[in-house]
Amino acid sequence: MKKINEAKNMRDKMRDFGAARACARGGALAFGRLDSGKLDSGGIFSVAFGGAFCRLFSVVFGRLFGAARALFYVLFYVLFCVLFSAMFAGCIDINLKSSAPKTTYYTLPNISSGGASQNANQGDSSQNASQSDSSQNICVKDIKTIKLNLDITSYLNTQNIYISHDDNAIQRLSNAQWIDLPTTLIQNALESKMLDSCIKLSTIGTHAYTLSIKIKDMTIYAAQNSSSAQNLSGARPYARASLDYTITQGSKHLQTRTINKQINASSIDSSASDKSAPESTQATMIKALQSALDSVLDEVRVQICNDIQGVCQ
């Protein structure tokens, strides 16, 4: 009888040990995945609870005697895993966010009363970057209104700023964006420029003249041996802006033009102390793109004054 009781006690201990080992295995796996930063609190709970509960099924349903102790081990370790993940998941999330690169937002320059503004917004790390106000000429005659139809190649009409490589691969800059959609930025900049010539652009209604603009390109082009969007140091890239311009009077076609502008990096002055730094080079390239866009919009203003006699003041 004594040997039988000893055998039963040994069986209970083995059963409890098996459940505890399963829980410990699940907890260790959860903590290991937690340290690697690949599992959130929900995943930690699933791993710990799943490993322990599988062993619980084999213990409880295989041998009903001693199930209370097995269940105690399961609940204890699962509860510990949940509390641990709840305490530290937030810390891990905050740490990942703090280590992420900060995004800089860019806009387009506006025209001033003395001519095209060459002082492009150099970038603002907040979403409050704004375009500078433009000084308008005093119009001695009535302001003429022209209907504006603005279209942009679909993949370009996002807040992403793109760079193209020698193999024609196009990538977006990961830590730089336009502050708004290019349609909005270009329309605002063009409206400001046209008001300086006493012309108002409107996207609604019917007017005597219609200006249709199709933006075909607004991209940074990397030089050879520049294999990534963030590896611009030492390269000699350029920025290019291109658009199609059409002006009509009612149903009468007046003029169609293609306007291109390319700005080389070497023509852009950098205020950064270390011009070889990748961040400084990237900012210079974006400034070149801003300048290229500003130049083609200036050319639109000039051509409208040439194509529609007497419309500009």
C-alpha positions, 0 to 999 in steps of 0.5 A, a space after each residue: 500500500 505504501 508503494 502504491 501511495 508513493 507511486 500516486 504522489 510521484 504521478 501527481 508531482 510529474 503531472 504538476 511538473 509537466 504543466 509548470 514546464 509547459 507554462 514556463 516554456 510559453 512564458 520564455 517564448 513570449 519573453 524572448 519574442 518580446 525582447 526582439 520587438 516582434 510581438 505585441 501584447 496580444 501576441 505575447 498572451 497568445 504564445 504563453 496561453 497557447 503553450 500552457 493550455 495545450 499541456 493543460 488539456 493533456 493533463 486535465 482531460 487525461 488525468 482528472 485527479 490533480 487538475 486543480 494544481 495544474 490549473 493553478 500553474 496555468 493561470 499563474 503564468 498566463 496572468 504573469 505574462 499578461 501583466 508583464 506585457 501590459 507594463 512594457 508594451 507601451 514603453 517599447 512602442 514609445 521607444 520605437 516611435 522616438 527612434 523613427 526619423 523625423 519627417 520634414 515637410 516642404 512647400 512651394 515658394 510664392 511670387 513677390 512683387 519684385 518678381 519670382 521668389 527664389 527663397 523656397 521654404 527650406 522645410 519645416 518639421 511640423 505640419 504647420 509649414 506654410 507658404 509666405 504671403 505675396 505682395 500684389 501689384 496695384 491693378 489699374 484695370 479690372 482683374 481678368 479671370 481665366 478658368 484653370 484646369 490642373 492635372 498631375 500624373 497620378 503617381 506624382 499627386 501624393 505628398 511623397 517626394 520622389 527620386 529616380 535612379 539610373 536604372 529608372 527605379 523610382 523611390 520616395 524619400 522616407 523622411 521628407 514630404 510635401 506639406 499638401 498634395 501637389 495639386 493644391 501647392 501648385 494651384 496656390 503658387 500659380 494663383 499667387 503668381 497670376 495675381 501679381 499680373 492682375 489675373 485671377 484663376 478660377 477652377 469653377 464656372 465658365 470664363 472667356 479663356 481656359 488654361 489647361 496644365 498637365 504636370 508630367 514630371 516633378 522628380 529628383 534624378 540621382 547621378 551614377 553610383 547613388 543606389 538609394 534615396 538616402 545615399 545622395 552624398 557625393 552624387 551630382 543629381 538634378 531636379 526636373 519639372 515639366 508640364 504641358 500648357 494649353 490656352 483656349 478661348 471658348 472652343 478656339 485653340 490659341 496655343 499649346 506649349 511644353 515647358 521644361 526646367 532642369 536645376 542642377 545641384 551645383 547651382 543651389 547654395 547650401 547653408 548647411 555647414 557640412 555640405 557632404 552630409 546626406 541630410 544636407 544633400 537631400 535638402 539641397 536636392 529638394 530645394 532644386 526641385 522647388 526651384 524647378 517647379 517655381 521656374 516652370 510656373 513663372 514661365 506659364 505666367 509669361 506665356 499667358 501674357 504673350 498668348 492673350 494680348 492685353 490680359 496682363 497689367 
